[in-house]
Amino acid sequence: MAKHRFSRRSANRRTQLIGLTAALAAAAGTTTVGLASSSSGPANASGSTGLNPSQAEALTAARIDRRELGSRDASRIDLSLASTRKAAADAAAKQRAAKLAANASLAQRRALALAAAKAAAARKAAAQAKALAEAKAEAKAKAEAIRRANAAKAAKEKAEAAPRVVLPTTGYHLTARFGQGGSRWARDHTGLDFAAPQGTPVRSVMAGKVIQAAFAGAYGRQVKVRHTDGTVTSYSHMSEFDVSVGDTVKAGTMVGRIGMTGNTTGPHVHFEVLPGGGSPINPAPWLREHGVTP
Ligand SMILES: [Zn+2]
């Protein structure tokens, strides 16, 4: 009897152990078949014992208590294990999610960094292109300024180099041209006659040095000026001299006045141009070439 009860208790312990094993096995993800062998135990036992009904009932109640206790324990363990597994699974899932998020974040950061680098490179290239264009424009402007300055300098030098020329008198009219024939001249006319009222100032047409200021026969009172290019100009029939040989004159310096000295029928200045001091040439084109029109 005692052995039998012991055997029953042992069986109940086994049930508990089996339940625990099953729970552990379930926790480990495997299945168990141990529970089926013990479920028939209590039913068979009550039928073969010699106990009175109240004893049997008490025993049965105790057994049921123990079994239920064991079952509850097992359930608690199951629940606990399940809870633990769920927590572990949740943690793992969270970890995976965090890892995925971290990876995604890293990928995003890399993409953003790449985009930023590209944008920076584009900005740098644009800045370089702009700087290059500006440098080119600046160089072009500088070259243009230099070209203009050189052109202006050349023009100024040319203007300075070119002797300023004025007409020999004012308020005149031309009465005899170069090459014109006439009874008053031994040969064709060698100059240009500017007729003007007696006493009108006669001026050197260009800067130079006075090489003659004297009475010269048919030319009357005559002044000759040698210019820097070697050309000599002469002014004749004047009523007076206002310069002496050796004087330096400018374009427009008064050398005498309109008169009628020498072979002349009226007050005028006979003007001649003698390149290199040689034979006279037509004064009109020479004057025009030098910027004045008689
Ligand atoms: Zn003349």
py3Dmol code that shows the C-alpha trace and the ligand (Angstrom):
import py3Dmol

protein = """\
ATOM      1  CA  MET A   1       0.000   0.000   0.000  1.00  0.00           C
ATOM      2  CA  ALA A   2       2.701   2.412   1.093  1.00  0.00           C
ATOM      3  CA  LYS A   3       4.788   1.249  -1.788  1.00  0.00           C
ATOM      4  CA  HIS A   4       1.866   1.812  -4.081  1.00  0.00           C
ATOM      5  CA  ARG A   5       1.291   5.368  -2.787  1.00  0.00           C
ATOM      6  CA  PHE A   6       4.948   5.995  -3.036  1.00  0.00           C
ATOM      7  CA  SER A   7       4.704   4.678  -6.514  1.00  0.00           C
ATOM      8  CA  ARG A   8       1.825   7.092  -7.216  1.00  0.00           C
ATOM      9  CA  ARG A   9       3.725  10.019  -5.740  1.00  0.00           C
ATOM     10  CA  SER A  10       6.682   8.987  -7.727  1.00  0.00           C
ATOM     11  CA  ALA A  11       4.459   8.877 -10.746  1.00  0.00           C
ATOM     12  CA  ASN A  12       3.251  12.378  -9.932  1.00  0.00           C
ATOM     13  CA  ARG A  13       6.818  13.553  -9.551  1.00  0.00           C
ATOM     14  CA  ARG A  14       7.515  11.956 -12.881  1.00  0.00           C
ATOM     15  CA  THR A  15       4.563  13.831 -14.327  1.00  0.00           C
ATOM     16  CA  GLN A  16       6.020  17.038 -12.961  1.00  0.00           C
ATOM     17  CA  LEU A  17       9.413  16.155 -14.353  1.00  0.00           C
ATOM     18  CA  ILE A  18       7.883  15.221 -17.674  1.00  0.00           C
ATOM     19  CA  GLY A  19       5.971  18.491 -17.677  1.00  0.00           C
ATOM     20  CA  LEU A  20       9.177  20.347 -16.948  1.00  0.00           C
ATOM     21  CA  THR A  21      11.010  18.354 -19.581  1.00  0.00           C
ATOM     22  CA  ALA A  22       8.236  19.094 -22.041  1.00  0.00           C
ATOM     23  CA  ALA A  23       8.410  22.753 -21.191  1.00  0.00           C
ATOM     24  CA  LEU A  24      12.186  22.734 -21.595  1.00  0.00           C
ATOM     25  CA  ALA A  25      11.857  20.782 -24.811  1.00  0.00           C
ATOM     26  CA  ALA A  26       9.253  23.229 -26.038  1.00  0.00           C
ATOM     27  CA  ALA A  27      11.565  26.055 -25.063  1.00  0.00           C
ATOM     28  CA  ALA A  28      14.289  24.364 -27.063  1.00  0.00           C
ATOM     29  CA  GLY A  29      11.889  24.083 -29.993  1.00  0.00           C
ATOM     30  CA  THR A  30      11.499  20.267 -29.935  1.00  0.00           C
ATOM     31  CA  THR A  31       8.446  18.056 -29.207  1.00  0.00           C
ATOM     32  CA  THR A  32       7.955  15.498 -26.479  1.00  0.00           C
ATOM     33  CA  VAL A  33       5.936  12.335 -26.108  1.00  0.00           C
ATOM     34  CA  GLY A  34       6.521  11.811 -22.371  1.00  0.00           C
ATOM     35  CA  LEU A  35       3.176  13.281 -21.164  1.00  0.00           C
ATOM     36  CA  ALA A  36       0.950  10.562 -22.742  1.00  0.00           C
ATOM     37  CA  SER A  37       2.416   7.707 -20.676  1.00  0.00           C
ATOM     38  CA  SER A  38       1.488   9.232 -17.279  1.00  0.00           C
ATOM     39  CA  SER A  39      -2.046  10.559 -18.025  1.00  0.00           C
ATOM     40  CA  SER A  40      -3.708   7.155 -17.471  1.00  0.00           C
ATOM     41  CA  GLY A  41      -1.996   6.535 -14.127  1.00  0.00           C
ATOM     42  CA  PRO A  42      -4.472   8.107 -11.624  1.00  0.00           C
ATOM     43  CA  ALA A  43      -7.593   6.586 -13.269  1.00  0.00           C
ATOM     44  CA  ASN A  44      -6.224   3.044 -13.062  1.00  0.00           C
ATOM     45  CA  ALA A  45      -4.999   3.505  -9.487  1.00  0.00           C
ATOM     46  CA  SER A  46      -8.374   4.417  -7.990  1.00  0.00           C
ATOM     47  CA  GLY A  47      -9.958   1.223  -9.299  1.00  0.00           C
ATOM     48  CA  SER A  48      -7.400  -1.231  -7.846  1.00  0.00           C
ATOM     49  CA  THR A  49      -6.979   0.118  -4.291  1.00  0.00           C
ATOM     50  CA  GLY A  50      -8.798  -1.309  -1.209  1.00  0.00           C
ATOM     51  CA  LEU A  51      -9.515   2.088   0.355  1.00  0.00           C
ATOM     52  CA  ASN A  52     -12.982   3.183   1.609  1.00  0.00           C
ATOM     53  CA  PRO A  53     -14.677   5.788  -0.470  1.00  0.00           C
ATOM     54  CA  SER A  54     -13.782   8.697   1.840  1.00  0.00           C
ATOM     55  CA  GLN A  55     -10.141   7.599   1.959  1.00  0.00           C
ATOM     56  CA  ALA A  56     -10.123   7.118  -1.744  1.00  0.00           C
ATOM     57  CA  GLU A  57     -11.761  10.487  -2.192  1.00  0.00           C
ATOM     58  CA  ALA A  58      -9.259  12.173   0.108  1.00  0.00           C
ATOM     59  CA  LEU A  59      -6.427  10.479  -1.678  1.00  0.00           C
ATOM     60  CA  THR A  60      -7.834  11.399  -5.013  1.00  0.00           C
ATOM     61  CA  ALA A  61      -8.303  14.998  -3.896  1.00  0.00           C
ATOM     62  CA  ALA A  62      -4.710  15.067  -2.649  1.00  0.00           C
ATOM     63  CA  ARG A  63      -3.543  13.595  -5.909  1.00  0.00           C
ATOM     64  CA  ILE A  64      -5.564  16.039  -7.890  1.00  0.00           C
ATOM     65  CA  ASP A  65      -4.163  18.866  -5.755  1.00  0.00           C
ATOM     66  CA  ARG A  66      -0.636  17.707  -6.294  1.00  0.00           C
ATOM     67  CA  ARG A  67      -1.167  17.094  -9.942  1.00  0.00           C
ATOM     68  CA  GLU A  68      -2.825  20.446 -10.434  1.00  0.00           C
ATOM     69  CA  LEU A  69      -0.089  22.071  -8.396  1.00  0.00           C
ATOM     70  CA  GLY A  70       2.488  20.375 -10.564  1.00  0.00           C
ATOM     71  CA  SER A  71       0.539  21.273 -13.634  1.00  0.00           C
ATOM     72  CA  ARG A  72       0.270  24.877 -12.491  1.00  0.00           C
ATOM     73  CA  ASP A  73       3.982  24.930 -11.782  1.00  0.00           C
ATOM     74  CA  ALA A  74       4.663  23.487 -15.205  1.00  0.00           C
ATOM     75  CA  SER A  75       2.325  26.023 -16.712  1.00  0.00           C
ATOM     76  CA  ARG A  76       4.060  28.779 -14.846  1.00  0.00           C
ATOM     77  CA  ILE A  77       7.377  27.485 -16.109  1.00  0.00           C
ATOM     78  CA  ASP A  78       5.882  27.209 -19.588  1.00  0.00           C
ATOM     79  CA  LEU A  79       4.518  30.728 -19.345  1.00  0.00           C
ATOM     80  CA  SER A  80       7.793  31.968 -17.911  1.00  0.00           C
ATOM     81  CA  LEU A  81       9.764  30.260 -20.631  1.00  0.00           C
ATOM     82  CA  ALA A  82       7.383  31.461 -23.289  1.00  0.00           C
ATOM     83  CA  SER A  83       7.677  34.944 -21.892  1.00  0.00           C
ATOM     84  CA  THR A  84      11.449  34.671 -21.878  1.00  0.00           C
ATOM     85  CA  ARG A  85      11.434  33.347 -25.443  1.00  0.00           C
ATOM     86  CA  LYS A  86       9.101  36.103 -26.535  1.00  0.00           C
ATOM     87  CA  ALA A  87      11.305  38.701 -24.841  1.00  0.00           C
ATOM     88  CA  ALA A  88      14.364  37.189 -26.482  1.00  0.00           C
ATOM     89  CA  ALA A  89      12.625  37.122 -29.834  1.00  0.00           C
ATOM     90  CA  ASP A  90      11.453  40.680 -29.327  1.00  0.00           C
ATOM     91  CA  ALA A  91      14.972  41.721 -28.375  1.00  0.00           C
ATOM     92  CA  ALA A  92      16.383  39.916 -31.400  1.00  0.00           C
ATOM     93  CA  ALA A  93      13.780  41.539 -33.624  1.00  0.00           C
ATOM     94  CA  LYS A  94      14.561  44.909 -32.108  1.00  0.00           C
ATOM     95  CA  GLN A  95      18.252  44.269 -32.624  1.00  0.00           C
ATOM     96  CA  ARG A  96      17.657  43.268 -36.232  1.00  0.00           C
ATOM     97  CA  ALA A  97      15.496  46.317 -36.755  1.00  0.00           C
ATOM     98  CA  ALA A  98      18.108  48.521 -35.114  1.00  0.00           C
ATOM     99  CA  LYS A  99      20.800  46.954 -37.270  1.00  0.00           C
ATOM    100  CA  LEU A 100      18.681  47.433 -40.387  1.00  0.00           C
ATOM    101  CA  ALA A 101      17.990  51.003 -39.326  1.00  0.00           C
ATOM    102  CA  ALA A 102      21.671  51.562 -38.657  1.00  0.00           C
ATOM    103  CA  ASN A 103      22.551  50.062 -42.030  1.00  0.00           C
ATOM    104  CA  ALA A 104      19.864  52.110 -43.740  1.00  0.00           C
ATOM    105  CA  SER A 105      21.026  55.177 -41.877  1.00  0.00           C
ATOM    106  CA  LEU A 106      24.601  54.484 -42.886  1.00  0.00           C
ATOM    107  CA  ALA A 107      23.557  54.022 -46.499  1.00  0.00           C
ATOM    108  CA  GLN A 108      21.555  57.237 -46.321  1.00  0.00           C
ATOM    109  CA  ARG A 109      24.458  59.043 -44.731  1.00  0.00           C
ATOM    110  CA  ARG A 110      26.742  57.728 -47.445  1.00  0.00           C
ATOM    111  CA  ALA A 111      24.294  58.783 -50.152  1.00  0.00           C
ATOM    112  CA  LEU A 112      23.934  62.209 -48.574  1.00  0.00           C
ATOM    113  CA  ALA A 113      27.694  62.557 -48.224  1.00  0.00           C
ATOM    114  CA  LEU A 114      28.136  61.522 -51.863  1.00  0.00           C
ATOM    115  CA  ALA A 115      25.500  63.986 -53.002  1.00  0.00           C
ATOM    116  CA  ALA A 116      27.105  66.701 -50.881  1.00  0.00           C
ATOM    117  CA  ALA A 117      30.517  65.889 -52.324  1.00  0.00           C
ATOM    118  CA  LYS A 118      29.096  66.013 -55.845  1.00  0.00           C
ATOM    119  CA  ALA A 119      27.400  69.326 -55.142  1.00  0.00           C
ATOM    120  CA  ALA A 120      30.616  70.697 -53.643  1.00  0.00           C
ATOM    121  CA  ALA A 121      32.582  69.516 -56.670  1.00  0.00           C
ATOM    122  CA  ALA A 122      30.032  71.131 -58.979  1.00  0.00           C
ATOM    123  CA  ARG A 123      30.202  74.359 -56.978  1.00  0.00           C
ATOM    124  CA  LYS A 124      33.997  74.264 -57.080  1.00  0.00           C
ATOM    125  CA  ALA A 125      33.998  73.651 -60.841  1.00  0.00           C
ATOM    126  CA  ALA A 126      31.532  76.486 -61.355  1.00  0.00           C
ATOM    127  CA  ALA A 127      33.630  78.780 -59.193  1.00  0.00           C
ATOM    128  CA  GLN A 128      36.753  77.826 -61.117  1.00  0.00           C
ATOM    129  CA  ALA A 129      35.007  78.405 -64.448  1.00  0.00           C
ATOM    130  CA  LYS A 130      33.758  81.768 -63.205  1.00  0.00           C
ATOM    131  CA  ALA A 131      37.223  82.736 -61.968  1.00  0.00           C
ATOM    132  CA  LEU A 132      38.718  81.678 -65.285  1.00  0.00           C
ATOM    133  CA  ALA A 133      36.146  83.684 -67.227  1.00  0.00           C
ATOM    134  CA  GLU A 134      36.754  86.683 -64.989  1.00  0.00           C
ATOM    135  CA  ALA A 135      40.506  86.345 -65.392  1.00  0.00           C
ATOM    136  CA  LYS A 136      40.068  86.120 -69.158  1.00  0.00           C
ATOM    137  CA  ALA A 137      37.786  89.141 -69.207  1.00  0.00           C
ATOM    138  CA  GLU A 138      40.212  91.036 -66.987  1.00  0.00           C
ATOM    139  CA  ALA A 139      43.156  90.106 -69.205  1.00  0.00           C
ATOM    140  CA  LYS A 140      41.155  91.106 -72.271  1.00  0.00           C
ATOM    141  CA  ALA A 141      40.165  94.427 -70.680  1.00  0.00           C
ATOM    142  CA  LYS A 142      43.772  94.997 -69.633  1.00  0.00           C
ATOM    143  CA  ALA A 143      45.023  94.207 -73.139  1.00  0.00           C
ATOM    144  CA  GLU A 144      42.369  96.494 -74.599  1.00  0.00           C
ATOM    145  CA  ALA A 145      43.365  99.287 -72.184  1.00  0.00           C
ATOM    146  CA  ILE A 146      47.022  98.834 -73.121  1.00  0.00           C
ATOM    147  CA  ARG A 147      46.110  98.828 -76.816  1.00  0.00           C
ATOM    148  CA  ARG A 148      44.091 102.030 -76.373  1.00  0.00           C
ATOM    149  CA  ALA A 149      46.834 103.679 -74.345  1.00  0.00           C
ATOM    150  CA  ASN A 150      49.385 102.737 -76.992  1.00  0.00           C
ATOM    151  CA  ALA A 151      47.109 104.008 -79.754  1.00  0.00           C
ATOM    152  CA  ALA A 152      46.535 107.269 -77.880  1.00  0.00           C
ATOM    153  CA  LYS A 153      50.263 107.601 -77.217  1.00  0.00           C
ATOM    154  CA  ALA A 154      51.061 106.915 -80.884  1.00  0.00           C
ATOM    155  CA  ALA A 155      48.457 109.454 -82.010  1.00  0.00           C
ATOM    156  CA  LYS A 156      49.855 112.040 -79.581  1.00  0.00           C
ATOM    157  CA  GLU A 157      53.413 111.364 -80.727  1.00  0.00           C
ATOM    158  CA  LYS A 158      52.325 111.589 -84.338  1.00  0.00           C
ATOM    159  CA  ALA A 159      50.527 114.874 -83.638  1.00  0.00           C
ATOM    160  CA  GLU A 160      53.578 116.178 -81.813  1.00  0.00           C
ATOM    161  CA  ALA A 161      55.926 114.931 -84.498  1.00  0.00           C
ATOM    162  CA  ALA A 162      53.792 116.379 -87.255  1.00  0.00           C
ATOM    163  CA  PRO A 163      54.564 120.072 -87.389  1.00  0.00           C
ATOM    164  CA  ARG A 164      51.608 122.305 -86.796  1.00  0.00           C
ATOM    165  CA  VAL A 165      50.927 124.404 -89.900  1.00  0.00           C
ATOM    166  CA  VAL A 166      48.936 127.633 -90.276  1.00  0.00           C
ATOM    167  CA  LEU A 167      48.144 129.812 -93.265  1.00  0.00           C
ATOM    168  CA  PRO A 168      50.574 132.754 -93.832  1.00  0.00           C
ATOM    169  CA  THR A 169      47.899 135.450 -93.445  1.00  0.00           C
ATOM    170  CA  THR A 170      44.221 136.129 -92.838  1.00  0.00           C
ATOM    171  CA  GLY A 171      41.410 138.000 -94.557  1.00  0.00           C
ATOM    172  CA  TYR A 172      42.938 137.268 -97.974  1.00  0.00           C
ATOM    173  CA  HIS A 173      41.953 136.121-101.411  1.00  0.00           C
ATOM    174  CA  LEU A 174      44.224 134.216-103.755  1.00  0.00           C
ATOM    175  CA  THR A 175      45.291 136.299-106.749  1.00  0.00           C
ATOM    176  CA  ALA A 176      47.948 134.154-108.452  1.00  0.00           C
ATOM    177  CA  ARG A 177      48.488 130.394-108.357  1.00  0.00           C
ATOM    178  CA  PHE A 178      51.610 128.299-108.707  1.00  0.00           C
ATOM    179  CA  GLY A 179      52.748 127.832-112.314  1.00  0.00           C
ATOM    180  CA  GLN A 180      50.506 130.543-113.602  1.00  0.00           C
ATOM    181  CA  GLY A 181      52.044 132.587-116.501  1.00  0.00           C
ATOM    182  CA  GLY A 182      52.034 136.354-116.590  1.00  0.00           C
ATOM    183  CA  SER A 183      53.808 139.460-117.760  1.00  0.00           C
ATOM    184  CA  ARG A 184      55.001 140.318-114.238  1.00  0.00           C
ATOM    185  CA  TRP A 185      57.188 137.193-113.879  1.00  0.00           C
ATOM    186  CA  ALA A 186      60.249 136.199-115.812  1.00  0.00           C
ATOM    187  CA  ARG A 187      59.090 132.624-115.603  1.00  0.00           C
ATOM    188  CA  ASP A 188      55.913 130.867-114.524  1.00  0.00           C
ATOM    189  CA  HIS A 189      54.685 131.851-111.063  1.00  0.00           C
ATOM    190  CA  THR A 190      56.750 130.062-108.363  1.00  0.00           C
ATOM    191  CA  GLY A 191      54.428 130.622-105.418  1.00  0.00           C
ATOM    192  CA  LEU A 192      50.927 131.363-104.182  1.00  0.00           C
ATOM    193  CA  ASP A 193      49.754 135.000-103.771  1.00  0.00           C
ATOM    194  CA  PHE A 194      47.601 135.911-100.791  1.00  0.00           C
ATOM    195  CA  ALA A 195      46.191 139.418-101.380  1.00  0.00           C
ATOM    196  CA  ALA A 196      45.193 141.212 -98.190  1.00  0.00           C
ATOM    197  CA  PRO A 197      45.014 144.791 -96.913  1.00  0.00           C
ATOM    198  CA  GLN A 198      48.325 146.590 -96.428  1.00  0.00           C
ATOM    199  CA  GLY A 199      49.733 145.975 -92.953  1.00  0.00           C
ATOM    200  CA  THR A 200      47.945 142.644 -92.364  1.00  0.00           C
ATOM    201  CA  PRO A 201      50.260 140.408 -90.307  1.00  0.00           C
ATOM    202  CA  VAL A 202      52.227 137.742 -92.194  1.00  0.00           C
ATOM    203  CA  ARG A 203      53.075 134.665 -90.164  1.00  0.00           C
ATOM    204  CA  SER A 204      55.469 131.739 -90.378  1.00  0.00           C
ATOM    205  CA  VAL A 205      53.398 128.717 -91.458  1.00  0.00           C
ATOM    206  CA  MET A 206      55.469 126.277 -89.360  1.00  0.00           C
ATOM    207  CA  ALA A 207      58.027 126.323 -86.572  1.00  0.00           C
ATOM    208  CA  GLY A 208      61.633 126.881 -87.621  1.00  0.00           C
ATOM    209  CA  LYS A 209      64.524 129.288 -87.787  1.00  0.00           C
ATOM    210  CA  VAL A 210      64.758 132.532 -89.748  1.00  0.00           C
ATOM    211  CA  ILE A 211      67.498 132.209 -92.383  1.00  0.00           C
ATOM    212  CA  GLN A 212      66.795 135.440 -94.272  1.00  0.00           C
ATOM    213  CA  ALA A 213      65.157 138.789 -93.528  1.00  0.00           C
ATOM    214  CA  ALA A 214      66.230 141.157 -96.309  1.00  0.00           C
ATOM    215  CA  PHE A 215      65.228 143.069 -99.426  1.00  0.00           C
ATOM    216  CA  ALA A 216      65.443 140.630-102.391  1.00  0.00           C
ATOM    217  CA  GLY A 217      64.983 142.512-105.705  1.00  0.00           C
ATOM    218  CA  ALA A 218      61.635 141.726-107.390  1.00  0.00           C
ATOM    219  CA  TYR A 219      60.556 139.904-104.147  1.00  0.00           C
ATOM    220  CA  GLY A 220      60.832 143.098-102.132  1.00  0.00           C
ATOM    221  CA  ARG A 221      61.180 142.578 -98.362  1.00  0.00           C
ATOM    222  CA  GLN A 222      61.568 138.851 -97.967  1.00  0.00           C
ATOM    223  CA  VAL A 223      61.788 136.495 -94.975  1.00  0.00           C
ATOM    224  CA  LYS A 224      62.852 132.867 -95.302  1.00  0.00           C
ATOM    225  CA  VAL A 225      62.327 130.260 -92.554  1.00  0.00           C
ATOM    226  CA  ARG A 226      63.971 126.822 -92.493  1.00  0.00           C
ATOM    227  CA  HIS A 227      61.819 124.211 -90.763  1.00  0.00           C
ATOM    228  CA  THR A 228      62.966 121.105 -88.927  1.00  0.00           C
ATOM    229  CA  ASP A 229      62.305 118.818 -91.918  1.00  0.00           C
ATOM    230  CA  GLY A 230      64.565 120.993 -94.052  1.00  0.00           C
ATOM    231  CA  THR A 231      61.761 122.634 -95.979  1.00  0.00           C
ATOM    232  CA  VAL A 232      62.173 126.393 -96.497  1.00  0.00           C
ATOM    233  CA  THR A 233      59.207 128.769 -96.767  1.00  0.00           C
ATOM    234  CA  SER A 234      59.492 132.333 -98.015  1.00  0.00           C
ATOM    235  CA  TYR A 235      57.321 135.475 -97.534  1.00  0.00           C
ATOM    236  CA  SER A 236      57.808 138.365 -99.997  1.00  0.00           C
ATOM    237  CA  HIS A 237      56.660 141.950-100.871  1.00  0.00           C
ATOM    238  CA  MET A 238      56.216 142.738 -97.167  1.00  0.00           C
ATOM    239  CA  SER A 239      56.112 146.258 -95.856  1.00  0.00           C
ATOM    240  CA  GLU A 240      58.257 145.458 -92.770  1.00  0.00           C
ATOM    241  CA  PHE A 241      60.288 142.815 -91.008  1.00  0.00           C
ATOM    242  CA  ASP A 242      59.278 141.569 -87.593  1.00  0.00           C
ATOM    243  CA  VAL A 243      62.054 138.949 -87.249  1.00  0.00           C
ATOM    244  CA  SER A 244      65.822 138.805 -87.832  1.00  0.00           C
ATOM    245  CA  VAL A 245      68.030 136.063 -89.216  1.00  0.00           C
ATOM    246  CA  GLY A 246      68.642 133.448 -86.545  1.00  0.00           C
ATOM    247  CA  ASP A 247      65.328 133.966 -84.782  1.00  0.00           C
ATOM    248  CA  THR A 248      63.414 130.879 -83.774  1.00  0.00           C
ATOM    249  CA  VAL A 249      59.779 131.021 -84.759  1.00  0.00           C
ATOM    250  CA  LYS A 250      56.695 128.956 -84.087  1.00  0.00           C
ATOM    251  CA  ALA A 251      53.815 128.225 -86.400  1.00  0.00           C
ATOM    252  CA  GLY A 252      51.940 131.563 -86.449  1.00  0.00           C
ATOM    253  CA  THR A 253      54.806 133.791 -85.338  1.00  0.00           C
ATOM    254  CA  MET A 254      54.484 137.112 -87.109  1.00  0.00           C
ATOM    255  CA  VAL A 255      57.434 137.674 -89.475  1.00  0.00           C
ATOM    256  CA  GLY A 256      56.230 140.911 -91.208  1.00  0.00           C
ATOM    257  CA  ARG A 257      53.221 142.671 -92.729  1.00  0.00           C
ATOM    258  CA  ILE A 258      51.463 142.710 -96.078  1.00  0.00           C
ATOM    259  CA  GLY A 259      53.072 145.286 -98.400  1.00  0.00           C
ATOM    260  CA  MET A 260      53.848 146.140-102.013  1.00  0.00           C
ATOM    261  CA  THR A 261      57.653 146.059-102.019  1.00  0.00           C
ATOM    262  CA  GLY A 262      59.347 144.529-105.086  1.00  0.00           C
ATOM    263  CA  ASN A 263      57.585 143.720-108.322  1.00  0.00           C
ATOM    264  CA  THR A 264      53.884 143.857-107.411  1.00  0.00           C
ATOM    265  CA  THR A 265      50.753 145.652-108.476  1.00  0.00           C
ATOM    266  CA  GLY A 266      48.914 145.357-105.171  1.00  0.00           C
ATOM    267  CA  PRO A 267      49.363 144.458-101.504  1.00  0.00           C
ATOM    268  CA  HIS A 268      49.866 140.715-101.116  1.00  0.00           C
ATOM    269  CA  VAL A 269      52.326 138.143 -99.770  1.00  0.00           C
ATOM    270  CA  HIS A 270      54.018 135.928-102.286  1.00  0.00           C
ATOM    271  CA  PHE A 271      54.381 132.618-100.482  1.00  0.00           C
ATOM    272  CA  GLU A 272      56.804 129.874-101.613  1.00  0.00           C
ATOM    273  CA  VAL A 273      57.630 126.350-100.425  1.00  0.00           C
ATOM    274  CA  LEU A 274      61.110 125.026-101.223  1.00  0.00           C
ATOM    275  CA  PRO A 275      61.675 121.418-100.051  1.00  0.00           C
ATOM    276  CA  GLY A 276      65.221 121.082 -98.734  1.00  0.00           C
ATOM    277  CA  GLY A 277      65.758 124.739 -99.703  1.00  0.00           C
ATOM    278  CA  GLY A 278      65.732 123.734-103.402  1.00  0.00           C
ATOM    279  CA  SER A 279      63.294 124.391-106.228  1.00  0.00           C
ATOM    280  CA  PRO A 280      59.834 125.714-105.290  1.00  0.00           C
ATOM    281  CA  ILE A 281      56.789 123.422-105.398  1.00  0.00           C
ATOM    282  CA  ASN A 282      53.076 124.178-105.546  1.00  0.00           C
ATOM    283  CA  PRO A 283      52.247 125.525-102.049  1.00  0.00           C
ATOM    284  CA  ALA A 284      48.537 124.709-102.182  1.00  0.00           C
ATOM    285  CA  PRO A 285      48.810 120.854-102.020  1.00  0.00           C
ATOM    286  CA  TRP A 286      51.687 121.136 -99.547  1.00  0.00           C
ATOM    287  CA  LEU A 287      49.511 123.218 -97.223  1.00  0.00           C
ATOM    288  CA  ARG A 288      46.621 120.783 -97.625  1.00  0.00           C
ATOM    289  CA  GLU A 289      48.943 117.870 -96.861  1.00  0.00           C
ATOM    290  CA  HIS A 290      49.811 119.695 -93.649  1.00  0.00           C
ATOM    291  CA  GLY A 291      46.194 120.137 -92.656  1.00  0.00           C
ATOM    292  CA  VAL A 292      45.324 123.635 -93.894  1.00  0.00           C
ATOM    293  CA  THR A 293      43.480 124.661 -97.021  1.00  0.00           C
ATOM    294  CA  PRO A 294      44.338 127.989 -98.641  1.00  0.00           C
TER     295      PRO A 294
END
"""
ligand_1 = """\
1
ZN
Zn 53.576 135.901 -106.299
"""
view = py3Dmol.view(width=600, height=400)
view.addModel(protein, "pdb")
view.setStyle({"model": 0}, {"cartoon": {"style": "trace"}})
view.addModel(ligand_1, "xyz")
view.setStyle({"model": 1}, {"stick": {}})
view.zoomTo()
view.show()
